[in-house]
Amino acid sequence: MTAIIVDDEKNSREVLATMLQKYCPEIAVLKSCSGAEEALERLQKEKPDILFLDIEMPGMNGFEMIEHINQPEFEIIFTTSYSEYAIKAIKHSALDYLLKPIDKDELIYAVKKASKNKTPFSSSRIEHLLELLQGKKSSRRFAVSTSEGLIILNAADILYCESDGPYCKFYFANNKTLITSRTLKEIEEVLQDYDFCRIHHSYLINMKFVDKYIRGEGGEVVLTNGKKLPVSRTKKQDFLLLFEKI
């Protein structure tokens, strides 16, 4: 696999290139660019598998740069030091990011995910990201990758989510189900602000669909469709605090 690094800070470019060489030897860095304009010119000549793109750059930032890319044929991994709102938009768009200073384990994980993603869907993810950043879409809508492509989901339609190893299975109020390549932990990060609660290492539930709670060491929740799910002892207190607010 090949990559292009875009960052206005020379030290950041060098550190990332060194980390890729050491921890992700399957990645060959084609070019390190100091700005968006240089990177856009390079992308006309090179076709990398991954673009490591800094968000905060003078002149043209990372988000402005991707608006100039038509039908990208690569995965994008944003790098950033801050911007909570931008990170939330990235998560909702099924794109990936690395916080500076970059952690080697997070880098390895991001590269592995990028290698598994299907590049034709990158264009849709970028379009969704830009619409979120411009306030054109509700943040309750978010993107997930499936075997068929990219799907935009509405958080309000989700009954609960179940972990299935590296995958996550969604159960909807209309009795439909969906399996995505995103993990339950990643989905939890997206939905944590929207009345969802992790009640067990395997389950994330929409509190709006909780019908009742059955006491026990951890206990059980009964959803409005009659489905019973266990509450782990370690998650019980967090669940009860949210349950009391319904």
C-alpha positions in Angstrom: 0.0 0.0 0.0 1.1 3.6 -0.6 0.5 6.9 1.2 0.8 10.6 0.9 1.3 12.7 4.0 0.0 16.3 4.1 1.0 18.5 7.1 2.3 22.1 7.3 4.6 21.1 10.2 7.8 19.5 9.1 8.3 17.7 12.4 4.9 16.1 12.2 5.5 14.9 8.7 8.8 13.3 9.6 7.4 11.7 12.8 4.5 10.1 10.9 6.7 8.9 8.1 9.1 7.3 10.7 6.2 5.7 12.6 4.8 4.2 9.4 8.2 2.8 8.4 8.6 1.3 11.9 5.1 0.1 12.7 3.4 -0.2 9.4 6.1 -1.4 7.0 3.4 -2.4 4.4 2.9 1.3 3.8 5.3 3.1 1.4 5.2 6.9 1.6 5.1 8.4 -1.9 5.4 12.0 -0.8 5.2 14.3 2.2 3.6 17.6 1.3 3.7 20.9 3.3 0.4 22.2 2.2 -2.9 21.5 0.4 -1.9 23.1 -2.9 1.2 21.0 -3.2 -0.8 17.9 -2.2 -3.5 18.5 -4.9 -0.8 18.8 -7.6 0.7 15.5 -6.4 -2.6 13.7 -6.4 -2.9 14.5 -10.1 0.2 12.4 -10.6 0.1 9.8 -7.8 -2.7 7.5 -6.7 -2.0 6.6 -3.1 -4.1 4.1 -1.1 -4.2 6.4 2.0 -4.0 10.1 2.4 -2.9 11.3 5.9 -4.3 14.8 6.0 -3.8 17.4 8.6 -6.9 19.5 9.4 -5.4 22.7 10.7 -3.2 24.2 7.9 -2.7 27.8 6.8 -4.1 28.9 3.5 -6.3 25.9 2.8 -7.2 23.5 5.6 -7.8 19.8 5.2 -11.5 20.1 4.9 -11.2 22.8 2.3 -8.7 20.6 0.4 -11.0 17.6 0.0 -13.7 19.8 -1.6 -11.3 20.1 -4.5 -10.9 16.3 -4.9 -13.3 14.7 -7.4 -14.1 11.0 -7.0 -11.2 10.1 -4.6 -9.8 6.6 -5.0 -8.1 6.5 -1.6 -8.9 6.3 2.1 -8.5 9.5 4.2 -7.1 9.5 7.7 -7.2 13.0 9.2 -4.6 14.1 11.7 -5.4 16.8 14.3 -4.5 18.3 17.6 -7.9 19.5 18.6 -11.4 20.5 17.3 -14.0 18.4 19.1 -16.8 19.4 16.6 -14.6 18.4 13.6 -13.9 15.0 15.2 -17.6 14.4 15.8 -18.3 15.1 12.2 -15.5 12.7 11.1 -16.9 9.9 13.3 -20.4 10.4 11.9 -19.1 10.2 8.3 -17.3 6.8 8.8 -14.0 8.4 8.2 -11.0 8.0 10.5 -8.7 10.4 12.4 -5.6 10.3 14.6 -5.0 12.7 17.4 -1.6 14.3 17.7 0.8 13.2 19.2 0.0 10.1 17.3 -0.1 6.8 19.2 1.5 3.9 17.5 -1.4 1.5 18.4 -4.0 3.9 17.0 -1.9 4.3 13.9 -1.6 0.6 13.3 -5.4 0.2 13.9 -6.3 3.0 11.5 -4.1 1.6 8.8 -5.6 -1.9 9.2 -9.1 -0.4 8.9 -8.1 1.6 5.9 -6.8 -1.5 4.2 -10.1 -3.2 4.6 -12.4 -0.3 3.5 -13.7 -0.3 0.0 -12.4 2.9 -1.7 -15.4 3.5 -4.0 -17.3 4.6 -0.9 -14.9 7.4 0.1 -16.6 9.9 -2.1 -19.9 9.4 -0.3 -18.3 9.6 3.1 -16.6 12.9 2.2 -19.8 14.4 0.9 -21.6 13.5 4.1 -18.7 15.0 6.2 -18.8 18.3 4.3 -22.6 18.5 4.7 -22.3 18.0 8.4 -19.6 20.6 8.7 -21.7 23.1 6.8 -24.7 22.4 9.0 -26.8 20.9 6.1 -27.5 17.6 7.9 -28.5 16.6 11.4 -25.7 15.0 13.4 -28.2 12.3 14.5 -27.6 10.9 11.0 -24.3 9.0 10.6 -22.6 6.8 8.0 -21.7 3.1 8.3 -20.0 0.8 5.9 -21.6 -2.5 5.0 -20.9 -5.3 2.5 -23.1 -3.5 0.0 -21.7 0.0 0.5 -22.1 3.1 2.6 -25.5 3.6 4.4 -26.7 6.7 6.2 -28.6 5.8 9.4 -30.8 7.8 11.7 -30.1 7.3 15.4 -33.7 7.6 16.3 -34.6 4.5 14.3 -32.1 2.2 16.2 -33.5 0.0 18.9 -30.2 -1.4 20.1 -26.8 -2.5 18.8 -25.0 -5.8 19.4 -21.3 -6.5 19.3 -20.2 -9.2 16.9 -16.4 -9.3 17.2 -15.0 -6.7 14.8 -18.5 -6.0 13.5 -21.7 -4.4 14.9 -25.2 -5.5 14.4 -28.0 -2.9 14.4 -31.6 -3.8 15.4 -34.2 -1.3 14.3 -37.7 -0.3 15.5 -39.1 -1.7 12.2 -37.7 -5.1 13.0 -35.0 -4.8 10.3 -31.3 -5.6 11.1 -28.0 -4.5 9.6 -24.4 -5.6 10.0 -21.6 -3.0 9.7 -17.8 -3.2 9.7 -17.6 -0.6 12.5 -17.1 -1.9 16.1 -19.6 -1.4 18.9 -17.0 0.9 20.6 -16.9 3.1 17.5 -20.7 3.2 17.3 -20.9 4.1 21.0 -18.6 7.1 20.4 -20.9 8.4 17.7 -24.2 7.8 19.7 -23.2 8.6 23.2 -24.7 12.1 23.1 -28.1 10.8 21.8 -29.7 8.9 24.7 -27.8 5.7 24.0 -26.3 3.6 26.9 -23.8 0.8 26.9 -25.4 -1.6 29.3 -23.1 -4.6 28.6 -19.9 -5.3 26.7 -22.1 -6.7 24.0 -25.0 -4.2 24.0 -25.7 -0.6 23.4 -29.3 0.5 23.7 -31.5 3.4 22.8 -32.9 4.6 26.1 -36.1 5.9 24.4 -37.1 2.2 23.7 -36.7 1.0 27.3 -40.0 -0.3 28.7 -38.8 -1.5 32.1 -35.9 -2.7 34.2 -35.8 -6.0 36.1 -33.7 -5.9 39.2 -30.8 -8.3 39.8 -27.0 -8.3 40.3 -26.8 -6.5 37.0 -30.5 -6.9 36.0 -32.2 -6.9 32.7 -33.8 -4.3 30.5 -37.0 -5.0 28.6 -37.4 -3.0 25.4 -40.7 -1.8 23.9 -40.6 -4.8 21.5 -40.4 -7.3 24.4 -36.7 -8.0 23.9 -34.8 -8.7 27.1 -31.1 -7.7 27.4 -28.7 -8.2 30.3 -27.2 -5.3 32.2 -23.7 -6.0 33.4 -22.9 -5.3 37.1 -20.2 -2.7 36.1 -22.7 -0.9 33.8 -25.7 -1.0 36.2 -25.1 2.4 37.9 -24.6 4.3 34.6 -27.8 2.8 33.2 -29.9 3.5 36.3 -28.8 7.2 36.3 -30.0 7.5 32.7 -33.1 5.4 33.4 -34.2 7.8 36.1 -34.1 10.7 33.7 -36.5 9.2 31.1 
